[in-house]
Amino acid sequence: MVVRGRPRSFDRQRALVTAMELFWQKGYTATSMADLYLAMGINSPSLYAAFGNKEDLYLEAVAYYEEHIAPLLWSPLDSAPSAREGVRQWLKCSAKVLTREDAPLGCMVTLSTVASEGNARLGQRVMRLRQQGIDKLAARLEQGVREGELPEGIDTSALARMYVGIQQGLSIQARDGAGFETLDAVADMAMALWPA
């Protein structure tokens, strides 16, 4: 097989991570192509050849976030011995991950406003990811009902939305400068809302 053109002179994954962090920090619309070229250290033809257009790059950045960052937030929910402990660990882990010094503050998916910025394709992707979080938590809560940890007939969907709403609030507060200790205290207080 003959390879045409010059080989890439940049690390594609590193460029993708840089783009993800830029979108995460500034948002889709506020991130210009010039911002991307400068941050990624590549020119226009290289960006288009490697990633396609800006929308395609954003979708790939969100997919990278989903694969590499989101598990840091959500994994405690699966590994905890009970639904209550899973929610507690998930919120406390969120307080830690959302305030990391080596990444933009908050959650890229939670903070995304792309759906209201007029881009339906990107907005639908982000909204699907948010719904997946609610569904994941609701499934863990339903398991808690089956195991007798939560009362029969409890609205696990509403309970999941309440706790996801708290976690999304942690993300916004982290972006506004609230530190780990502050958000960790919120996580502790949130567990007082657990159904008796």
C-alpha positions as CSV (number, residue, x, y, z in Angstrom):
1,M,0.0,0.0,0.0
2,V,1.4,3.4,-1.0
3,V,0.9,6.2,1.6
4,R,0.5,9.6,-0.1
5,G,1.3,13.0,1.4
6,R,3.6,13.9,4.2
7,P,3.4,12.0,7.5
8,R,1.9,13.8,10.4
9,S,4.3,16.0,12.3
10,F,2.2,16.1,15.5
11,D,0.9,13.7,18.1
12,R,-2.8,13.3,17.2
13,Q,-3.9,12.2,20.6
14,R,-2.1,15.0,22.4
15,A,-3.7,17.5,19.9
16,L,-7.1,15.9,20.7
17,V,-6.6,16.2,24.4
18,T,-5.6,19.8,24.0
19,A,-8.7,20.5,21.9
20,M,-10.9,18.7,24.5
21,E,-9.5,20.9,27.3
22,L,-10.0,24.0,25.3
23,F,-13.6,23.1,24.5
24,W,-14.1,22.1,28.1
25,Q,-12.8,25.5,29.4
26,K,-14.3,27.9,26.8
27,G,-17.2,26.0,25.4
28,Y,-17.9,25.1,21.7
29,T,-18.9,28.5,20.3
30,A,-16.4,30.6,22.2
31,T,-13.6,28.3,21.0
32,S,-12.5,29.7,17.6
33,M,-10.6,27.8,15.0
34,A,-7.7,30.2,15.6
35,D,-7.7,29.2,19.3
36,L,-7.6,25.5,18.2
37,Y,-4.7,26.0,15.7
38,L,-2.7,27.9,18.3
39,A,-3.4,25.5,21.3
40,M,-3.0,22.4,19.2
41,G,0.1,23.6,17.5
42,I,-1.1,22.8,14.0
43,N,-2.3,24.6,10.9
44,S,-5.7,24.5,9.2
45,P,-4.9,21.8,6.6
46,S,-3.5,19.5,9.3
47,L,-6.5,20.0,11.6
48,Y,-9.0,19.3,8.8
49,A,-7.0,16.3,7.6
50,A,-6.7,14.8,11.1
51,F,-10.1,15.6,12.6
52,G,-12.4,17.0,9.9
53,N,-14.4,20.2,10.8
54,K,-14.9,21.8,14.1
55,E,-18.1,19.9,14.8
56,D,-16.3,16.6,14.2
57,L,-13.4,17.6,16.4
58,Y,-15.9,18.5,19.2
59,L,-17.6,15.2,18.9
60,E,-14.3,13.4,19.1
61,A,-13.3,15.5,22.1
62,V,-16.5,14.6,23.9
63,A,-16.0,10.9,23.1
64,Y,-12.5,11.1,24.5
65,Y,-13.9,12.8,27.6
66,E,-16.5,10.1,27.9
67,E,-13.9,7.3,27.7
68,H,-11.1,8.8,29.8
69,I,-12.5,11.4,32.2
70,A,-16.1,10.3,32.9
71,P,-15.1,6.9,34.4
72,L,-13.1,8.8,37.1
73,L,-16.4,10.3,38.2
74,W,-18.8,7.4,37.7
75,S,-16.7,4.3,38.7
76,P,-17.4,4.5,42.4
77,L,-21.1,3.9,41.7
78,D,-20.4,0.5,40.3
79,S,-17.7,-0.7,42.8
80,A,-19.4,0.3,46.1
81,P,-21.1,-2.5,48.1
82,S,-24.5,-0.6,48.3
83,A,-26.4,2.0,46.4
84,R,-26.2,4.5,49.3
85,E,-22.4,4.0,49.6
86,G,-22.1,4.2,45.8
87,V,-23.9,7.6,45.7
88,R,-21.8,8.8,48.6
89,Q,-18.5,7.8,46.9
90,W,-19.7,9.1,43.6
91,L,-20.4,12.6,45.0
92,K,-17.2,12.7,47.0
93,C,-15.2,11.5,44.0
94,S,-16.9,14.2,41.9
95,A,-15.8,16.8,44.4
96,K,-12.3,15.7,44.0
97,V,-12.2,15.2,40.2
98,L,-14.1,18.4,39.4
99,T,-11.6,20.5,41.3
100,R,-8.4,18.9,39.9
101,E,-5.6,21.3,39.2
102,D,-4.4,19.4,36.1
103,A,-7.6,19.9,34.1
104,P,-10.3,22.5,33.6
105,L,-12.6,22.8,36.5
106,G,-16.0,21.2,36.5
107,C,-17.4,18.6,34.1
108,M,-17.2,19.2,30.3
109,V,-20.6,17.5,29.7
110,T,-22.4,19.3,32.5
111,L,-21.0,22.7,31.6
112,S,-21.7,22.4,27.9
113,T,-24.2,24.8,26.5
114,V,-23.9,23.6,22.9
115,A,-27.5,22.6,22.8
116,S,-28.7,26.2,23.4
117,E,-26.0,27.6,21.0
118,G,-27.9,26.4,17.9
119,N,-26.1,23.2,17.1
120,A,-28.7,20.5,17.3
121,R,-26.3,17.7,16.3
122,L,-23.8,18.5,19.1
123,G,-26.5,19.3,21.6
124,Q,-28.2,16.0,21.1
125,R,-24.9,14.2,21.8
126,V,-24.3,16.1,25.0
127,M,-27.9,15.7,26.2
128,R,-27.7,11.9,25.5
129,L,-24.6,11.7,27.7
130,R,-26.4,13.6,30.5
131,Q,-29.3,11.2,30.3
132,Q,-27.0,8.2,30.4
133,G,-25.7,9.5,33.7
134,I,-29.3,9.8,35.1
135,D,-30.1,6.3,33.7
136,K,-26.9,4.8,35.2
137,L,-27.7,6.2,38.7
138,A,-31.4,5.2,38.4
139,A,-30.4,1.6,37.6
140,R,-28.1,1.5,40.7
141,L,-31.0,2.9,42.8
142,E,-33.3,0.2,41.4
143,Q,-30.8,-2.4,42.4
144,G,-31.0,-0.8,45.9
145,V,-34.8,-1.3,45.9
146,R,-34.4,-5.0,44.8
147,E,-31.9,-5.5,47.6
148,G,-34.1,-3.9,50.2
149,E,-31.9,-0.9,50.8
150,L,-34.6,1.5,49.4
151,P,-38.3,1.3,50.0
152,E,-40.6,-0.4,47.4
153,G,-42.4,2.1,45.2
154,I,-39.8,4.9,45.6
155,D,-39.4,7.0,42.5
156,T,-35.9,6.0,41.5
157,S,-36.0,8.3,38.5
158,A,-36.8,11.3,40.6
159,L,-34.2,10.3,43.2
160,A,-31.6,9.9,40.5
161,R,-32.4,13.3,39.0
162,M,-32.1,14.9,42.4
163,Y,-28.6,13.5,43.0
164,V,-27.5,14.2,39.5
165,G,-28.7,17.7,40.0
166,I,-26.6,18.0,43.1
167,Q,-23.6,16.6,41.2
168,Q,-24.2,19.0,38.3
169,G,-24.3,21.8,40.9
170,L,-20.9,20.7,42.2
171,S,-19.6,21.1,38.6
172,I,-20.9,24.7,38.3
173,Q,-19.6,25.6,41.7
174,A,-16.2,24.1,40.9
175,R,-16.1,26.3,37.8
176,D,-16.9,29.3,39.9
177,G,-13.9,28.6,42.2
178,A,-15.3,26.4,45.0
179,G,-12.5,24.1,46.2
180,F,-12.5,20.4,47.1
181,E,-13.2,20.9,50.8
182,T,-16.3,23.0,50.1
183,L,-17.7,20.6,47.6
184,D,-16.8,17.6,49.7
185,A,-18.9,19.1,52.5
186,V,-21.8,19.5,50.1
187,A,-21.5,15.8,49.2
188,D,-21.7,14.9,52.9
189,M,-24.8,17.1,53.4
190,A,-26.4,15.6,50.3
191,M,-26.4,12.2,51.9
192,A,-28.8,13.5,54.5
193,L,-31.4,13.5,51.7
194,W,-31.2,9.8,51.3
195,P,-34.6,8.2,51.9
196,A,-35.1,6.6,55.3
